[in-house]
Amino acid sequence: QSRSSAASDVYKRQLVGCSNENNTEKIQKPCDCSKSYNELVEKLESNYIGLALARKTNKYQEYEVLKTKFASQVTHQTASSCTQFLMKFLSFFEDGHLFALEYPKQNKEALEKQKLFLRKNKKTLNEINKMLLDTSDALVGKWSDGESVFGIVKNDSVFDGYLIKSNRENTEIGTLKIRLSKTEKGYEGSYYSYDFNTKYDRPYLYMQNNKLRHIMGGGTVIWVRSTNEKIISSSIAPKIPKINEIHTVLTIPSFSLDFKDFQQFLKENSKTIKNSKHLIIDIRGNSGGNSIYFPLIEYFATQTLNSDPGYVLSSPDNRAYYENFIGIGRSKIYSPLLERMNKNGEIVEGPSYPDKKFKKTKNKIEKVSILTDSICMSASESFILHAKGASNKVMTFGTPTRGVIDFTSVTRVPLKHSGSQNIYFGYPTGTLHKDVLENGFNKTGITPDIPQPANTENLIQFVINHYDTVSYTHLRAHET
């Protein structure tokens, strides 16, 4: 259960300096997408445990065919389309922990061309407002990122987002900021940063289409719908409004909080949590982060949380990843693993984490309802599994999660031929447990104990209505 926490410590250290702004030699080189693709394939086959486990299945044969197909297509890719091309290739595995991310740093000539393109596609506010009248797609509308407002319109087969209001200095109203196409799983395309670099963008609508989650470059940005052109900030800070003496809602928009800050929040609101009979934990829209949630689970834990070591693939990159843990208080866990990782390409038993015993906390909590949706993934899914594994008071409500949890302990390595696009290949080094292929969650997501009815918009009220009529312990005893 400590795996994702330990991994996040190393991942944050790896990200320091990842933009390579001081590496002038790399910045000046253009991206060679063909060589970057070959490099990514080599890294994928050497390091990705999901592919290694599929070696003797039809999935691997399908992969070989796909690899050849993409090898014939990569020569047609430009530097700016390379990351999107690599992501399309990696999407075959349907693993959100497998990705390509970029930190582009273009030269002056490329930036000037980009400026000309954006000026050519600039719109007036009147033109943007007229185009906003077409609301045939939920993406169309006005959105705020906390310092600006953007108008996203449907323009033939693409969706264009223009800057219509901003607190930033030296911004031009009407400038094109995003250009997206619709896909089966959402949208994808380009985001044009304020310094005119182009980043691959994958946004998702959620929370009744009132929030837009962008995955661009190396991070996640949340836009909030703003019908009146108000600049709205999308805070990831948790909130805990108490409805009455029975029901309390704890909203956690993200687990990407600093652990000490989350601990402090729990300390400041400990009395409210302890005095609630029904604790509703709303993690809808929470796309993950770090495993900072164990102090919260301690409030309602009823049993010891057991751990499965899972599997790890032995490779130079993966050994280097786990070596980062030696000397930071986790040597007893990771030294035995490194001793097992002595033959490249071999699948070995992963790190053995101790079972977690929680201190008994005196409180009034009788039931815990966790609210989920399709944005919940990674650390959010880990929280659900750990909460249910540690307590028989927990039930989940909502819609299935995204399914990005079977393969864990994420790291990333640079693609040396990506040049000024500065592309990294991110991948998980191990598995959640030993039977992820047969009993994993990536294909289905984590299905809620009680699905949200199609005609129910207020899930919190739906859960409150169930408080007196649903026995959580009884339902948990009959889980399949």
Stockholm file with secondary structure:
# STOCKHOLM 1.0

chainA/1-480         QSRSSAASDVYKRQLVGCSNENNTEKIQKPCDCSKSYNELVEKLESNYIGLALARKTNKYQEYEVLKTKFASQVTHQTASSCTQFLMKFLSFFEDGHLFALEYPKQNKEALEKQKLFLRKNKKTLNEINKMLLDTSDALVGKWSDGESVFGIVKNDSVFDGYLIKSNRENTEIGTLKIRLSKTEKGYEGSYYSYDFNTKYDRPYLYMQNNKLRHIMGGGTVIWVRSTNEKIISSSIAPKIPKINEIHTVLTIPSFSLDFKDFQQFLKENSKTIKNSKHLIIDIRGNSGGNSIYFPLIEYFATQTLNSDPGYVLSSPDNRAYYENFIGIGRSKIYSPLLERMNKNGEIVEGPSYPDKKFKKTKNKIEKVSILTDSICMSASESFILHAKGASNKVMTFGTPTRGVIDFTSVTRVPLKHSGSQNIYFGYPTGTLHKDVLENGFNKTGITPDIPQPANTENLIQFVINHYDTVSYTHLRAHET
#=GR chainA/1-480 SS CCHHHHHHHHHHHHHTTTTCTTCHHHHHSCCCHHHHHHHHHHHHHHHCHHHHHTTTSHHHHHHHHHHHHHHHHGGGCCTTTHHHHHHHHHGGGCCTTCEEEECCCCCHHHHHHHHHHHHHTCCCHHHHHHHTTCCSSTTCEEEECSSEEEEEEEETTEEEEEEEEESSTTCCTTCEEEEEEEETTEEEEEEECTTSCEEEEEEEEETTTTEEEEEETTEEEEEEECTTCCCCCCCCCCBCCBCSSSEEEEECSCBCSCHHHHHHHHHHTHHHHHTCSEEEEECTTCCCBCCCCHHHHTTTCCSCBCCCCCEEECCHHHHHHHHTTTTTTCHHHHHHHHHHCCSTTCEEECCCCCCBCCCCCCCCCCEEEEEECTTCCTHHHHHHHHHHHHCTTEEEEESCCCCCCSEEEEEEEECGGGGGGCEEEEEEEEESSTTHHHHCSTTTCCCCSEECCTTCCCHHHHHHHHTTTCCHHHHHHTCC
#=GC SS_cons         CCHHHHHHHHHHHHHTTTTCTTCHHHHHSCCCHHHHHHHHHHHHHHHCHHHHHTTTSHHHHHHHHHHHHHHHHGGGCCTTTHHHHHHHHHGGGCCTTCEEEECCCCCHHHHHHHHHHHHHTCCCHHHHHHHTTCCSSTTCEEEECSSEEEEEEEETTEEEEEEEEESSTTCCTTCEEEEEEEETTEEEEEEECTTSCEEEEEEEEETTTTEEEEEETTEEEEEEECTTCCCCCCCCCCBCCBCSSSEEEEECSCBCSCHHHHHHHHHHTHHHHHTCSEEEEECTTCCCBCCCCHHHHTTTCCSCBCCCCCEEECCHHHHHHHHTTTTTTCHHHHHHHHHHCCSTTCEEECCCCCCBCCCCCCCCCCEEEEEECTTCCTHHHHHHHHHHHHCTTEEEEESCCCCCCSEEEEEEEECGGGGGGCEEEEEEEEESSTTHHHHCSTTTCCCCSEECCTTCCCHHHHHHHHTTTCCHHHHHHTCC
//
